[in-house]
């Protein structure tokens, strides 16, 4: 379709507030105006997983409906402030799930793990 690509370094320049020249879009395009996509059937196991009651791939923006393992990990994170010399925050309790994250990403890591654990349990697994 002859769509112009930005020059090397374009996105880095924009990220750092610099000006990058915009590529001109040609006006004389004479090709196809449509794109045909081929779809395939979903694997039966994937379909079964997606249809499971309580299954979701969406990670919430806030920590809600926390699993006990995540509550313990969250408590462990709050007990031990991260020391960058010894590495990122991680669970300290012997019965705590090992989640390693920097303080900036701790909440996000807990939300992702909570979603995964919830999905495992919705599928009938025990943790």
C-alpha positions as CSV (number, residue, x, y, z in Angstrom):
1,X,0.0,0.0,0.0
2,X,3.1,2.2,-0.1
3,X,2.5,3.6,3.4
4,X,5.6,5.6,4.3
5,X,7.6,4.7,7.4
6,X,9.2,7.3,9.7
7,X,13.0,7.6,9.5
8,X,15.3,5.9,12.0
9,X,15.2,7.6,15.4
10,X,11.8,9.3,14.8
11,X,10.0,7.8,17.9
12,X,13.0,8.6,20.1
13,X,13.1,12.2,19.0
14,X,9.3,12.5,19.7
15,X,9.8,10.9,23.1
16,X,12.4,13.4,24.1
17,X,10.4,16.4,22.8
18,X,12.4,17.0,19.6
19,X,11.0,17.6,16.1
20,X,11.1,14.9,13.5
21,X,10.1,15.4,9.9
22,X,6.8,13.8,8.9
23,X,6.8,11.6,5.9
24,X,4.5,12.7,3.1
25,X,1.6,10.4,2.2
26,X,1.5,9.9,-1.6
27,X,-1.8,11.2,-3.2
28,X,-1.5,9.0,-6.3
29,X,-2.1,5.6,-4.8
30,X,-3.8,3.2,-7.2
31,X,-3.7,-0.1,-5.3
32,X,-6.3,-2.1,-3.4
33,X,-8.4,-0.3,-0.8
34,X,-9.0,-3.4,1.3
35,X,-7.0,-5.9,3.3
36,X,-8.2,-9.5,3.6
37,X,-7.5,-11.2,6.9
38,X,-7.6,-14.9,7.3
39,X,-9.0,-16.2,10.5
40,X,-8.5,-19.7,12.0
41,X,-10.6,-21.6,14.4
42,X,-9.7,-21.2,18.1
43,X,-8.0,-24.2,19.6
44,X,-10.6,-26.2,21.6
45,X,-8.6,-25.9,24.9
46,X,-8.2,-22.2,24.5
47,X,-12.0,-21.9,23.8
48,X,-12.7,-24.0,26.9
49,X,-10.5,-21.7,29.0
50,X,-12.0,-18.5,27.7
51,X,-15.5,-19.8,28.4
52,X,-14.7,-20.8,32.0
53,X,-16.9,-19.0,34.6
54,X,-14.8,-16.5,36.4
55,X,-12.0,-16.4,33.9
56,X,-10.7,-13.0,32.9
57,X,-7.5,-11.8,31.2
58,X,-8.2,-8.2,32.3
59,X,-6.0,-7.0,35.1
60,X,-7.8,-4.5,37.2
61,X,-6.5,-1.0,37.9
62,X,-6.8,-1.5,41.7
63,X,-6.2,-4.4,44.0
64,X,-9.7,-5.9,44.6
65,X,-10.9,-9.3,45.8
66,X,-7.4,-10.3,46.9
67,X,-6.5,-13.9,47.3
68,X,-5.0,-14.9,50.7
69,X,-1.6,-15.5,49.0
70,X,-1.6,-11.9,47.6
71,X,-2.6,-10.5,50.9
72,X,0.4,-12.2,52.5
73,X,2.7,-10.9,49.8
74,X,1.3,-7.4,50.1
75,X,1.9,-7.5,53.9
76,X,5.4,-8.8,53.3
77,X,6.1,-6.0,50.9
78,X,4.9,-3.4,53.4
79,X,7.0,-4.9,56.2
80,X,10.4,-4.8,54.4
81,X,11.2,-1.7,52.5
82,X,13.3,-2.4,49.4
83,X,17.0,-1.9,49.5
84,X,18.3,-1.5,46.0
85,X,21.7,-2.9,47.2
86,X,20.1,-6.2,48.1
87,X,17.8,-6.4,45.1
88,X,14.0,-5.8,44.5
89,X,11.3,-6.3,47.1
90,X,10.2,-9.9,47.5
91,X,8.1,-11.9,49.9
92,X,9.8,-12.6,53.3
93,X,7.4,-15.1,54.9
94,X,8.1,-18.8,54.4
95,X,4.5,-19.3,53.3
96,X,4.4,-16.2,51.1
97,X,4.4,-16.5,47.3
98,X,7.7,-15.2,45.9
99,X,6.9,-12.0,44.0
100,X,9.9,-9.9,43.1
101,X,9.2,-6.3,42.1
102,X,10.7,-2.8,42.6
103,X,8.6,-0.5,44.8
104,X,7.4,1.3,41.8
105,X,6.0,-1.9,40.2
106,X,4.9,-3.8,43.4
107,X,1.2,-2.9,43.1
108,X,1.2,-3.9,39.4
109,X,2.9,-7.2,40.2
110,X,0.4,-7.9,42.9
111,X,-2.5,-7.1,40.6
112,X,-1.1,-9.4,37.8
113,X,-0.5,-12.3,40.2
114,X,-3.9,-11.9,41.8
115,X,-5.5,-12.2,38.4
116,X,-3.4,-15.3,37.5
117,X,-4.2,-17.0,40.8
118,X,-7.9,-16.2,40.4
119,X,-7.9,-17.7,36.9
120,X,-6.1,-20.8,38.1
121,X,-8.6,-21.3,40.9
122,X,-11.5,-20.7,38.4
123,X,-10.2,-23.6,36.4
124,X,-10.2,-25.8,39.4
125,X,-6.4,-25.7,40.3
126,X,-5.2,-25.5,43.9
127,X,-2.2,-23.4,44.8
